[in-house]
């Protein structure tokens, strides 16, 4: 089991920045991918960014060049630095962690943090 707690959301004007944090606890050693997803009102949850245990990253086209995913293994925390924010970035941002199949392949979610970008 993995527990994920997000923080750092809030209200920001377009063009501003926010940094989201995701603190993990539990069976952290088994995590192979950590990601950030978002869900806007009336829309499906979508992938924003991922980082693997080896450090490889993947971004949605809509955030490339503006968002950066990173992690601090010593603090068991993943981050999403969001710059040049746009109103369409508004939504609830969820942290996700996936266990390797040899550890059961569990898929874990945080409770979400609201990001609102005003125009």
Buried (B, 14 or more C-beta within 10 A) or exposed (E): EBEBBBBBBEEBEEEBEBEBBBBBEBBBEBBBBBBBBBBBEEEEBEBBBBBBBEEEEBBBEEBEEBBBBBBEEEEBBBBBBBBEBBEEBBBBBBBBBBBBEEEEEBEBBBEBBEBBBEE
